[in-house]
Amino acid sequence: MKILIADDEIPARNHHRRLLNEYFPELHLCAEASSVEEAWDSIRLFSPDLVLLDVDMPDGSAFDLLRKFPEIPFSIIFITAHEKYALQAIKFSALDFLLKPFTEAEFADAIRKAIRKHGASETVLQLKTLMQNLNPERSEERIVLKTANSIHVVALTEIIRLQADGAYTTFFFQHRKPIVVSHNLKEYDGMLAGKGFVRSHQSHMVNLRQVNSFLKTDGGALALADGSRVPVATRYKERVLDAIARI
């Protein structure tokens, strides 16, 4: 397996190289790049299987690089420090990333996961979703939901509500069966806040576009477009009413 490191910081490239040599001596480091243009040239020249790609470089971003490819023929582990927008886009696509500073164990786990998934059709679909979401002319934003046996790409507008079940979250939709994913609701709260969704309860989050009315009975509830009702906890009531008022 051929690997390319693309990072503008010399200490970072040295660090990644050392960890690759220490944990994965069987892998071949085919090239290193310190800019988007160098990465573009090196990828075309060496055809790496996996790129360790820093999100922010002096002459552009990782996404500027990926836009140069009609199809992305390699796996990617994104590496980022503080790019909130970039990190959110990556999370929406359920792609792998390392958040600086990361531990050696996190680095090794990410590489092992990339090796296992290399060439998988789901990775191609995730990258396609990422690039569609980054397109300023996109009609609607999409999110990748992975279950134990399948992968789904759904538009945010399709989602009616989310419901927590311990470490799992169930997504409910307009025109498809519910999907259960192995991530807790808190994680999606961080991703979907500001995207037209609001947390109404410790166990519930709703798409504001699907809210028909606020009901004052039983301490407060939201009547949704599919006929369901979601409770509004006291601690979330002010936030919910404010969000509804701004629709």
N, C-alpha and C positions, 0 to 999 in steps of 0.2 A: 504494500500500500504506500503510495507516494503522498507526502504531506508538504504543503507550502505554508510558511508563516508570513502573514502580512500585518506589520505593526511598525509605526514610525519611530517608536522608542527603542533604542539599542538595548538598554537593560531588560526590557520586556522580551525582546527577541532572544537574548541570551538566556533568560529564565525559561522560556518555552523550550528552547533547544536542549537545555540541560535536563529538563524533566522528560522530554521525549527520549533522550539517550539513556536516562536512568531507568525509566519504567517500560519503554517500548523500543528496545534496541533493534528489534526485527523490522521496524518501520523505516522507510527511507525518506529523509528530509531532502527534497529535490531542489528547493529554492527558498530564498527569503526576499521580502519586499518591504520597502519603507514608505511607499506611497500608493495611491490608487493606480497611477500609470505604470509603476513598476510591477504591481500585482497583475494588472491587465496583460502586460507583456510576458510575465513569467508563467501565467496560467496558460496562455496560448502556446508557449514554447515547451513547457514541461508536462502539461495535462495532468495536474495533481488529482488524486482521488478525494483528498480532504484539505480544506483551507481553514487555518486558524486565523480568523479575520477580525481585526480591530475595527470597531464601528466608526471611529473618528480619526481621520488622518489629515495631514496639512492641505492636500489638494482635493479633498472631497471626503465623502463617507463611503462606508461599505455598500450602501444602497446605490450610490453613483456607479460603483464598480459593477454591481450585479445587473444594472440596467443596460450595460453594454452587451450582455449576452441574450440572444433570442431565447435560448434555453440554457439552464444552468446545469452543466454536466458534472458537477462535483458536490460532495457533501460539505457542510459548513458548520463550524462552531464559532458563533459570534462572541467577541470579547469586548466588554464595555465597562466604563467606570461610572458615568453619571448621566448618560444621555437618556433622559426620561422618555422622550418621544420615541427614540429608537428602541428602547427596552420594551415599551408597550407594544410596538408593532411586532417585535419578535415574539412576545408572549401570546399575542392574538393568533399567531400562526403555529403556536406550540412547538417552536423550534428550539434547539439547544443553544445555551449561551453560558458564558462565565462572567460573573460580575467581579470586577477588581475591587479589592484584593481577594484572590481566591487561594485556597489551600492546595497542597500537592495532591491530596486525596480527591478533591473536587476536579482537579485537572485530569487525573488518571481516570476517574469515573466517566468524565465527558468523552475522553478518547475511546474508552472501551465501548461506550454506548454508540459512538459514531461508527466504530468498526462493525458492530452488530447490525446497524441499520443501513450500512452503505449500499446504495443501489436500490433500496426499497421504494416501492411506488408511493408510499405515504409521504416520504421525504420530498419527492417531486411535487406532490399536491400541496404540501405545506409551503414550499418555496414559491409556488405559483400564487398561493393566497397572500403571502407576504408582499409580493410585487404588485398584486392587484390593489391591496390596501394602501400601498405607498403611491399609487397613481393618483395625481391630483384631480384627474377627470373621472375617477371612479364614481359609480352611481350610488353604491352603498357599501358600508364596511362589513367585513365578514370575520368570523372567528372559527378556529379549528377546535373541535371537540373530539377527544380520543377516548374510546372505551376499551375494554379488555380485548375486544375482537374486531373493532372497526374504527374508522376515522370519518368524521363528518365535517363538512364545511357549511356553515349556516350564516345567513345575513342577520345582523343584529335586529333588524326590523321584524324578523320572523319570531323572535323570542318573546313570549308573553311574561314569563316569570321564572325565577330560580328558587329552589327550596333545598335547604340543608338537611342532610341526614348523616350526622356524625362527620366522618372524614370525606364523605361523598356529597355531590351536588346533583340534583335532578333539574334538567332544563325542560320547560314546557313550551310548546310551540302552537302556532295557528293551524298548520296543516300537516303535521307529522307526529309520530309517536314520541313520548318523552325520551330523553337521553340521560343516562346516569354516568357521571365522570368521577374519577378518583382524585378530586381536588376539593378542598373545603370552600365554603361560601365566602370566607374572608378573602381568599385569593381573587375571586371574581369581583368582589366588592371593589378591590383596588384597581382592577382592570376596567370595569364598566362604569365606575363613577365618572361623571362628566360626559358619558356617552348616551345620556337619556335614560339611565337606570337609577333607582334609588333603593336603599336598604330601608325596609319598613319594620323589620323585626329581626331578632337574632337568627331566625331560621328562614327568612324570606327576603327576596329582592324582586322588584318589579320593573317592567318596561313602562315608563311614563306614558308612552304613546298608546298603551293598552288599557289605561285607567279610564273607566267611565265616570266614577264618582267616589267621593269620600263619604263613608257612612259613620255617623256619630254613635251608633248603637254598639253595645258591648265594648266600650272603651275606644272604639275606632277601628275601621276596616276599609279596605279598598275593594270596590266592585270592578272587576276586570271584564274586558271585551268578550272573553270566552265563557262568561257566566260564573267564574270562580270568585271567591272572596279571600282576601289575604289580610290577616290581622296587622294592626299598626300598634306597636309597643309605645308606651309613654315616652321612653327615651328617644324614639325616632320621630315622634309626631310632628314636632316643629320643623324638622328637616323635610319630612314628606310634604307637609302643607306648603312650605316655601317652594319646593320643587314643582308641585302642581301649579302653583300660582304663576310660575315662570314659563309654563308650557305655551 
